[in-house]
Amino acid sequence: MKKLPSTFAGGVAGHPEPGFSYSRAFFEDLVDTALAHAKQLGATNAGAEASEGCGLSVSVRKGELENVERNRDKSLGVTVYVGQRRGNASTSDFSRAAIEQTVQAAFDIARFTAEDPVAGLPDLEDIATEQRDLDLFHPWNVTSEQAAQMALECEEAALKTSKKITNSEGAGVSAQQSHFFSAHTHGFRGGYASSRHSLSLAPIAGKGANMQRDAWYSSMRSAQELASPAAVGRYAAERALSRLKSRKIATTECPVLFESPLAAGLLGGFVQAVSGGSLYRKSSFLLDSLGKTVFPEHIDIHEDPFVLRGKGSSPFDDEGVRVRERQVVDAGRVEGYFLSTYSARKLGMKTTGNAGGSHNLTMTSRLTQPGDNLDEMLKKLGTGLFVIELMGQGVNYVTGDYSRGASGFWVENGEIAYPVHEITIAGNLKTMLEGIEAVGADAYNYGAKTVGSILVNRLKVAGS
């Protein structure tokens, strides 16, 4: 068995990156030791991943420090195959005894698990051999005092925006970083470090029964690219102020414009419906949609795992499978699903490199003009509902039925007339996707998805 470095449980092997306790070399030795022990026990194949994460989170409220939290976690996960029987186990103890016990546990689970004809590591031809540097790691050596000061500046900017900003649910700053190394017995070896930092605020406007809240945030791989605390604070305040004197509306049917952060949720609904797990379980409203038109012909969806500093970027998927840039939807037609090795085999297809989810997705319309900002999208809406907040999880992915609580603005003749609240919008995701009339040029990146505001031709709006 390969000998682990002597600086073992909590020590440093090699030279770890700033903020980490373990180096890449240490993780490689850890993983190799686990794989060697699995083979020694008689495993047909095995995979292992060692990871570490650490960070700082600070929150303030009404000018006072509320919470300072430092997090640090580590893990070794092991998957063992005995023929086509699979077992997995994990530990946060990096001692030799714990590694051997974890591998033994995974091996024992595999021995007593029923055979699965499609279980197994990825095929050799699918394994990533090239691993690009995608510039995902930007550690932020911010102190708790500095983070608290940023959060206070953000909240103060909101409170100074208007005397009508009367309260706050708090502002927060988070600095997180992690790294991992993964390998399996089909020859894959890879890993990388990444970071994610954020600044957020939720102010409250008004008093008594007329109080309204809203929130805004900035999240980036690099802290240098975060929006300024003052900008986040002011914009969050302006959003809350715009919702004052909200009223109910009568039940109606009308076109609905989804603000760009919410439009990413519609894109997410499509992704879930054409992902392997939903498809092989036959729990999707878009079964057998490959090669079929599910959007209007002006809609395209592009996936690019290689965007530098992208939130959905990765040189390989969670199984070490090759990823690639591709057109998921072309002129409204579905050109590809989102499949892992297992779900692909269940469907009699090939993996698409999406174990762990989709990569950077961009949804666009061929009708969009450069000047189609939010004001132009409101003009396209004409008279109808502009939604800026959705509540609840009322989406049935088996049938596509969609029903969500909502808040936003009633729009008349392309102009915002007044804010509305306590309404429900309802429809079916299949007809909603088919009914997309326009996508704005006001593109917004929400996690791994980028899309502008989306105009849907007709939805039921339940009001008073």
Backbone torsions as a table, in degrees:
resi	resn	phi	psi	omega
1	MET	NA	141.1	-178.4
2	LYS	-64.4	135.5	-178.4
3	LYS	-80.4	131.5	177.0
4	LEU	-82.1	153.9	175.3
5	PRO	-58.1	151.6	-176.4
6	SER	-70.8	-28.9	177.9
7	THR	-79.8	86.9	-155.1
8	PHE	-104.5	-67.8	-174.2
9	ALA	-98.7	89.7	178.2
10	GLY	103.6	-8.9	179.7
11	GLY	-85.7	-174.3	-176.9
12	VAL	-118.7	128.6	172.3
13	ALA	-112.0	129.8	-175.1
14	GLY	73.0	-145.6	-179.1
15	HIS	-127.5	97.0	179.8
16	PRO	-67.1	156.8	175.9
17	GLU	-65.6	159.5	-179.8
18	PRO	-53.2	132.3	177.1
19	GLY	91.5	-17.4	-179.6
20	PHE	-94.5	154.6	176.7
21	SER	-95.4	-20.4	-174.3
22	TYR	-124.2	146.7	179.0
23	SER	-93.9	166.5	174.6
24	ARG	-58.8	-42.0	-178.7
25	ALA	-61.7	-39.5	178.3
26	PHE	-62.7	-45.0	179.7
27	PHE	-64.2	-37.6	177.8
28	GLU	-61.4	-44.6	178.4
29	ASP	-63.2	-40.4	179.7
30	LEU	-60.4	-49.2	-178.4
31	VAL	-65.6	-44.0	-179.9
32	ASP	-62.6	-37.5	177.7
33	THR	-63.5	-43.6	179.0
34	ALA	-62.7	-44.2	-179.3
35	LEU	-65.2	-40.6	179.1
36	ALA	-63.2	-40.2	-179.9
37	HIS	-68.0	-37.5	177.6
38	ALA	-61.3	-43.1	178.1
39	LYS	-64.1	-39.6	180.0
40	GLN	-62.0	-34.6	179.3
41	LEU	-75.2	-16.8	179.7
42	GLY	109.5	16.3	178.2
43	ALA	-65.9	142.2	175.0
44	THR	-70.2	-46.2	177.8
45	ASN	-147.5	164.5	179.4
46	ALA	-159.6	157.3	174.6
47	GLY	-140.3	153.6	179.0
48	ALA	-149.1	150.8	177.5
49	GLU	-140.8	129.6	174.7
50	ALA	-109.8	137.3	-177.0
51	SER	-145.9	159.6	178.1
52	GLU	-147.8	139.3	177.1
53	GLY	-137.0	148.3	177.5
54	CYS	-153.2	159.9	-178.8
55	GLY	-179.7	179.4	-179.2
56	LEU	-133.8	133.8	174.4
57	SER	-129.1	130.3	-179.2
58	VAL	-130.0	135.3	176.6
59	SER	-130.0	146.8	176.4
60	VAL	-131.4	160.0	175.0
61	ARG	-151.9	129.7	178.8
62	LYS	50.9	46.5	173.8
63	GLY	79.7	3.1	-178.2
64	GLU	-120.1	144.2	175.4
65	LEU	-68.5	129.2	-179.7
66	GLU	-104.3	-44.8	-171.6
67	ASN	-152.7	137.3	170.3
68	VAL	-127.5	121.6	-176.7
69	GLU	-133.0	128.1	172.5
70	ARG	-108.8	134.2	-179.9
71	ASN	-120.9	144.4	174.5
72	ARG	-150.4	125.0	178.3
73	ASP	-140.2	158.5	179.5
74	LYS	-146.8	155.9	-176.5
75	SER	-159.1	146.6	167.3
76	LEU	-123.3	119.3	177.3
77	GLY	-109.6	137.0	-176.9
78	VAL	-128.5	132.9	173.8
79	THR	-119.8	129.9	-176.6
80	VAL	-123.3	136.7	175.0
81	TYR	-114.7	128.2	171.1
82	VAL	-114.8	98.8	-169.1
83	GLY	65.3	-123.3	177.5
84	GLN	-110.7	30.7	173.3
85	ARG	-109.7	135.6	-170.8
86	ARG	-120.3	140.0	174.3
87	GLY	-140.9	146.8	176.2
88	ASN	-142.1	152.1	-179.2
89	ALA	-152.6	162.0	-179.3
90	SER	-144.8	162.2	178.8
91	THR	-150.1	155.1	172.3
92	SER	-107.3	6.0	178.8
93	ASP	-100.7	120.2	-176.8
94	PHE	-95.7	13.9	176.9
95	SER	-71.5	157.1	-178.4
96	ARG	-59.5	-42.0	-178.7
97	ALA	-62.0	-41.3	-179.2
98	ALA	-66.6	-39.2	178.4
99	ILE	-60.7	-47.6	-178.6
100	GLU	-64.5	-39.4	178.4
101	GLN	-65.0	-38.4	-179.6
102	THR	-67.3	-44.2	177.3
103	VAL	-63.1	-41.5	178.9
104	GLN	-62.1	-41.1	179.4
105	ALA	-62.9	-44.7	178.5
106	ALA	-63.2	-40.0	179.4
107	PHE	-64.0	-43.6	-179.6
108	ASP	-65.8	-39.9	177.2
109	ILE	-61.3	-44.3	-180.0
110	ALA	-61.6	-41.3	-177.4
111	ARG	-62.9	-30.8	-175.3
112	PHE	-106.4	12.0	177.4
113	THR	-96.6	146.9	179.0
114	ALA	-64.4	148.9	177.6
115	GLU	-66.5	141.6	176.3
116	ASP	-124.2	113.7	-173.6
117	PRO	-60.6	-18.1	-179.8
118	VAL	-108.2	4.7	179.7
119	ALA	-72.0	146.0	176.5
120	GLY	150.0	169.3	177.4
121	LEU	-69.0	163.5	176.8
122	PRO	-59.6	154.8	175.9
123	ASP	-65.7	149.0	-175.8
124	LEU	-56.3	-39.1	-175.9
125	GLU	-71.6	-12.4	-179.3
126	ASP	-93.9	-9.5	-172.5
127	ILE	-74.4	136.9	-179.6
128	ALA	-67.3	130.0	176.1
129	THR	-110.4	-23.7	177.0
130	GLU	-105.1	134.1	-179.0
131	GLN	-129.3	96.2	-177.3
132	ARG	-71.2	148.6	170.2
133	ASP	-85.1	114.0	-174.7
134	LEU	-103.4	14.0	174.0
135	ASP	58.4	48.2	-174.3
136	LEU	-94.7	-8.2	-171.3
137	PHE	-113.6	111.6	178.6
138	HIS	-135.6	82.3	-178.3
139	PRO	-60.9	144.5	-177.5
140	TRP	-120.5	105.9	-177.2
141	ASN	-86.0	56.3	-179.6
142	VAL	-84.5	137.9	176.4
143	THR	-84.5	164.3	178.6
144	SER	-63.4	-33.4	178.5
145	GLU	-66.9	-43.3	179.3
146	GLN	-65.8	-41.7	179.0
147	ALA	-63.9	-42.6	178.4
148	ALA	-61.9	-40.2	179.3
149	GLN	-63.2	-40.9	177.2
150	MET	-62.1	-45.0	-179.5
151	ALA	-63.8	-40.4	178.1
152	LEU	-64.1	-41.2	177.4
153	GLU	-61.3	-40.2	-179.5
154	CYS	-63.8	-47.5	-179.7
155	GLU	-66.7	-39.8	-179.8
156	GLU	-63.5	-39.0	178.4
157	ALA	-61.8	-38.0	178.2
158	ALA	-67.3	-45.9	-178.1
159	LEU	-65.1	-30.0	-179.8
160	LYS	-80.6	-12.8	-176.9
161	THR	-64.1	-39.3	-178.8
162	SER	-161.9	149.2	175.1
163	LYS	-67.3	-14.3	178.8
164	LYS	-77.8	-11.5	171.4
165	ILE	-81.3	102.0	-168.7
166	THR	-102.0	-14.9	-173.9
167	ASN	-157.5	175.7	-179.8
168	SER	-149.9	140.6	171.5
169	GLU	-87.8	-0.4	173.9
170	GLY	113.8	159.4	174.8
171	ALA	-120.9	150.7	-177.5
172	GLY	-141.7	149.8	173.9
173	VAL	-126.6	133.8	-179.9
174	SER	-131.6	135.0	175.4
175	ALA	-127.9	114.1	-174.4
176	GLN	-128.6	143.1	175.2
177	GLN	-147.3	153.1	-179.2
178	SER	-153.7	163.5	171.5
179	HIS	-151.4	160.0	-179.0
180	PHE	-152.1	163.0	169.2
181	PHE	-136.8	135.3	-176.3
182	SER	-132.0	146.1	175.9
183	ALA	-154.7	155.4	171.6
184	HIS	-145.6	170.9	-169.5
185	THR	-78.9	3.5	170.6
186	HIS	-93.9	10.8	171.1
187	GLY	103.0	-4.5	180.0
188	PHE	-75.2	137.9	172.7
189	ARG	-144.8	124.8	179.7
190	GLY	-174.8	163.9	177.3
191	GLY	175.3	166.9	179.5
192	TYR	-163.8	167.5	175.7
193	ALA	-103.3	150.6	178.2
194	SER	-146.6	162.7	179.5
195	SER	-139.6	157.7	177.2
196	ARG	-152.2	120.3	-177.3
197	HIS	-124.0	150.4	-176.8
198	SER	-150.8	159.7	176.2
199	LEU	-138.5	130.0	-175.2
200	SER	-144.5	160.7	-179.3
201	LEU	-156.0	143.4	175.9
202	ALA	-131.3	92.9	179.6
203	PRO	-87.0	161.9	179.2
204	ILE	-123.1	131.2	179.4
205	ALA	-111.2	150.9	175.4
206	GLY	83.1	-177.6	-178.2
207	LYS	-137.9	157.8	174.0
208	GLY	57.5	-133.6	-176.0
209	ALA	-71.5	-12.0	-177.0
210	ASN	-100.5	16.4	179.7
211	MET	-71.7	141.6	175.7
212	GLN	-136.7	144.4	176.6
213	ARG	-121.4	157.2	169.7
214	ASP	-152.3	179.3	-177.3
215	ALA	-152.2	159.7	172.3
216	TRP	-152.1	160.1	-178.9
217	TYR	-154.0	167.0	171.8
218	SER	-133.0	132.9	-178.0
219	SER	-137.9	127.7	-176.7
220	MET	-146.6	159.7	173.0
221	ARG	-67.3	-37.3	-178.7
222	SER	-111.2	132.6	179.6
223	ALA	-63.8	-25.0	179.6
224	GLN	-64.7	-21.8	-176.8
225	GLU	-97.2	-1.0	176.7
226	LEU	-65.3	146.2	171.8
227	ALA	-63.6	154.8	-178.9
228	SER	-68.0	150.9	177.5
229	PRO	-55.5	-39.9	-179.1
230	ALA	-63.9	-40.8	-178.6
231	ALA	-67.0	-43.0	178.5
232	VAL	-63.9	-42.9	-179.4
233	GLY	-62.8	-47.3	-179.1
234	ARG	-63.3	-43.9	-176.5
235	TYR	-67.5	-40.0	177.1
236	ALA	-61.1	-40.5	179.4
237	ALA	-65.6	-43.8	179.7
238	GLU	-61.9	-36.3	177.5
239	ARG	-65.1	-44.4	179.5
240	ALA	-65.0	-42.4	-179.9
241	LEU	-62.2	-37.3	-177.1
242	SER	-65.6	-17.0	-176.4
243	ARG	-95.1	-2.0	179.4
244	LEU	-64.7	149.2	-178.1
245	LYS	62.2	34.9	174.8
246	SER	-64.7	149.1	178.2
247	ARG	-135.4	167.5	175.0
248	LYS	-86.9	160.3	175.7
249	ILE	-126.0	162.1	178.3
250	ALA	-71.9	150.6	176.6
251	THR	-59.1	134.9	-176.2
252	THR	-155.5	176.1	168.6
253	GLU	-121.9	131.2	-175.3
254	CYS	-161.0	166.9	171.8
255	PRO	-68.3	150.8	-178.3
256	VAL	-130.1	130.6	175.4
257	LEU	-104.4	121.8	178.3
258	PHE	-94.8	124.3	175.3
259	GLU	-56.6	150.6	-171.2
260	SER	-55.0	-40.2	177.0
261	PRO	-62.1	-32.4	178.0
262	LEU	-79.1	-29.5	178.0
263	ALA	-60.8	-31.8	177.1
264	ALA	-61.3	-28.1	177.1
265	GLY	-68.4	-35.5	175.9
266	LEU	-65.9	-40.3	176.0
267	LEU	-63.1	-39.5	177.4
268	GLY	-63.2	-35.3	176.9
269	GLY	-63.6	-39.7	175.8
270	PHE	-63.5	-45.1	-178.4
271	VAL	-59.4	-45.7	179.9
272	GLN	-61.5	-38.2	-176.6
273	ALA	-70.5	-25.1	179.8
274	VAL	-112.3	25.2	174.1
275	SER	-94.6	151.2	-171.0
276	GLY	-52.7	-46.0	-177.4
277	GLY	-59.6	-43.7	178.6
278	SER	-66.7	-36.2	-175.7
279	LEU	-73.2	-48.1	-176.5
280	TYR	-74.2	-21.7	174.2
281	ARG	-85.0	-4.2	-178.2
282	LYS	57.4	40.1	179.7
283	SER	-115.3	40.9	-178.0
284	SER	-131.3	144.5	176.3
285	PHE	-81.1	-0.7	178.8
286	LEU	-120.8	40.4	176.5
287	LEU	-61.3	143.7	175.6
288	ASP	54.1	37.8	-177.5
289	SER	-92.5	-4.1	-179.2
290	LEU	-60.7	126.9	-178.6
291	GLY	82.7	-0.7	-178.8
292	LYS	-106.5	156.8	-179.4
293	THR	-87.3	117.4	178.5
294	VAL	-118.8	-11.0	174.6
295	PHE	-118.6	165.1	170.2
296	PRO	-60.9	159.0	-174.2
297	GLU	-65.8	-15.1	-179.1
298	HIS	-85.6	-1.5	-174.6
299	ILE	-97.7	133.4	173.7
300	ASP	-127.5	147.1	173.2
301	ILE	-131.3	124.7	-175.6
302	HIS	-116.0	140.0	176.6
303	GLU	-117.1	129.6	-179.6
304	ASP	-138.6	102.3	-179.2
305	PRO	-73.6	-8.2	-168.8
306	PHE	-106.2	19.5	177.4
307	VAL	-68.0	123.5	179.0
308	LEU	-61.5	130.1	-179.0
309	ARG	64.5	12.1	-179.3
310	GLY	-66.9	144.8	-178.7
311	LYS	-72.6	-20.3	177.5
312	GLY	-111.5	22.4	-176.5
313	SER	-87.6	146.2	177.4
314	SER	-165.9	139.7	178.4
315	PRO	-76.5	-11.0	177.2
316	PHE	-161.0	166.0	-178.9
317	ASP	-89.0	-173.7	-174.2
318	ASP	-66.4	-12.0	178.1
319	GLU	-104.7	4.2	-176.2
320	GLY	79.4	19.9	-179.1
321	VAL	-88.3	146.8	178.5
322	ARG	-59.0	136.3	174.5
323	VAL	-110.0	159.9	-178.8
324	ARG	-151.4	155.4	173.5
325	GLU	-74.6	138.5	-177.6
326	ARG	-159.2	163.2	174.4
327	GLN	-96.4	111.5	-178.4
328	VAL	-80.0	-40.5	175.9
329	VAL	-128.2	128.1	-179.6
330	ASP	-125.4	116.7	-179.0
331	ALA	52.5	42.6	176.3
332	GLY	84.9	-8.8	-175.3
333	ARG	-98.9	134.6	179.8
334	VAL	-73.2	117.7	-179.4
335	GLU	-101.4	-13.2	-178.6
336	GLY	-163.0	149.2	173.0
337	TYR	-93.7	-177.7	174.3
338	PHE	-116.5	101.8	-169.3
339	LEU	-124.8	139.3	166.4
340	SER	-90.5	177.3	177.4
341	THR	-60.1	-45.8	-176.3
342	TYR	-65.3	-50.2	-176.9
343	SER	-66.5	-33.2	177.5
344	ALA	-63.8	-44.0	178.8
345	ARG	-64.4	-38.2	177.8
346	LYS	-60.9	-32.0	-178.2
347	LEU	-94.8	-0.5	-177.6
348	GLY	70.8	31.5	-177.3
349	MET	-125.2	-172.5	177.6
350	LYS	-106.9	146.9	176.9
351	THR	-57.8	145.9	176.7
352	THR	-104.1	7.7	-178.8
353	GLY	76.1	32.2	-177.5
354	ASN	-119.0	25.0	170.0
355	ALA	-63.5	123.2	-175.1
356	GLY	99.8	-5.4	174.8
357	GLY	114.8	-176.7	-178.6
358	SER	-76.4	158.8	174.9
359	HIS	-99.1	-162.1	-174.9
360	ASN	-60.9	113.4	179.5
361	LEU	-106.0	136.7	174.9
362	THR	-126.2	123.1	178.6
363	MET	-105.3	126.7	-177.9
364	THR	-134.7	162.6	174.8
365	SER	-118.8	138.3	178.0
366	ARG	-71.0	-10.1	179.2
367	LEU	-91.2	-12.5	-175.1
368	THR	-67.0	132.3	175.2
369	GLN	-102.2	152.9	-179.4
370	PRO	-54.4	-30.0	-178.0
371	GLY	-88.4	8.3	-177.9
372	ASP	-79.6	64.5	176.1
373	ASN	-78.0	-171.7	-176.2
374	LEU	-62.4	-39.7	179.0
375	ASP	-59.6	-42.2	178.6
376	GLU	-66.9	-36.9	179.2
377	MET	-67.0	-34.5	175.9
378	LEU	-65.0	-36.6	176.6
379	LYS	-65.7	-38.8	177.3
380	LYS	-65.5	-35.7	177.2
381	LEU	-63.1	-40.4	180.0
382	GLY	75.1	-103.5	176.0
383	THR	-119.5	120.3	-176.9
384	GLY	170.3	-157.4	-172.6
385	LEU	-110.9	131.1	172.9
386	PHE	-107.4	115.6	-173.0
387	VAL	-100.7	129.2	177.5
388	ILE	-119.0	-7.4	177.0
389	GLU	-146.9	136.6	174.9
390	LEU	-121.1	144.8	-178.7
391	MET	-129.3	150.4	178.2
392	GLY	83.1	171.7	-177.3
393	GLN	-121.5	44.6	-172.6
394	GLY	-81.2	58.5	177.5
395	VAL	-124.9	123.7	176.9
396	ASN	-102.4	106.2	-174.3
397	TYR	-77.4	-10.0	175.2
398	VAL	-76.5	-45.0	-177.2
399	THR	-101.1	-21.1	-174.7
400	GLY	88.7	-2.6	-179.2
401	ASP	-60.3	136.4	-171.2
402	TYR	-132.2	125.0	177.6
403	SER	-151.4	115.1	-176.0
404	ARG	-135.0	141.9	168.8
405	GLY	-65.6	146.8	-174.4
406	ALA	-147.3	156.9	170.4
407	SER	-137.8	155.9	-180.0
408	GLY	171.4	-134.3	-175.6
409	PHE	-140.5	141.0	170.6
410	TRP	-86.1	131.5	-175.4
411	VAL	-115.4	132.4	177.4
412	GLU	-126.7	127.7	179.6
413	ASN	52.2	39.6	175.5
414	GLY	79.9	6.1	-179.7
415	GLU	-124.0	141.4	176.6
416	ILE	-65.1	125.2	-178.4
417	ALA	-93.8	-47.7	-179.5
418	TYR	-169.0	157.0	177.1
419	PRO	-75.3	149.6	179.3
420	VAL	-131.3	152.0	178.2
421	HIS	-148.3	175.7	179.4
422	GLU	54.1	49.7	176.1
423	ILE	-125.3	165.1	176.5
424	THR	-128.3	133.1	173.5
425	ILE	-106.7	139.1	-174.5
426	ALA	-140.5	147.3	177.8
427	GLY	-178.4	-152.0	176.8
428	ASN	-133.6	130.2	-174.9
429	LEU	-57.2	-34.8	-179.5
430	LYS	-62.4	-47.7	179.6
431	THR	-73.6	-27.6	176.4
432	MET	-66.1	-44.1	178.6
433	LEU	-64.3	-41.1	178.2
434	GLU	-66.4	-25.7	-174.2
435	GLY	-96.3	14.9	177.8
436	ILE	-70.9	117.0	-177.4
437	GLU	-93.2	-29.7	-176.5
438	ALA	-158.7	152.0	173.1
439	VAL	-125.6	128.4	-175.4
440	GLY	-73.3	162.7	173.2
441	ALA	-83.5	-0.8	180.0
442	ASP	-82.2	56.0	-174.6
443	ALA	-61.8	137.9	-179.0
444	TYR	-132.2	136.9	178.7
445	ASN	-94.4	116.3	179.1
446	TYR	-118.4	98.9	-176.3
447	GLY	65.2	-122.2	-178.3
448	ALA	-96.0	14.5	-176.6
449	LYS	-126.4	136.5	178.6
450	THR	-126.7	123.8	-179.4
451	VAL	-159.6	149.7	174.0
452	GLY	-83.7	-177.3	175.8
453	SER	-60.4	147.3	-175.8
454	ILE	-120.1	129.3	177.3
455	LEU	-102.0	118.8	177.4
456	VAL	-104.4	135.7	-168.3
457	ASN	-63.2	-35.3	-176.0
458	ARG	-161.6	132.8	174.2
459	LEU	-143.5	155.0	174.0
460	LYS	-80.3	134.5	178.3
461	VAL	-121.2	113.2	-179.8
462	ALA	-94.7	120.2	179.2
463	GLY	-121.7	-134.6	-178.0
464	SER	-83.5	NA	NA
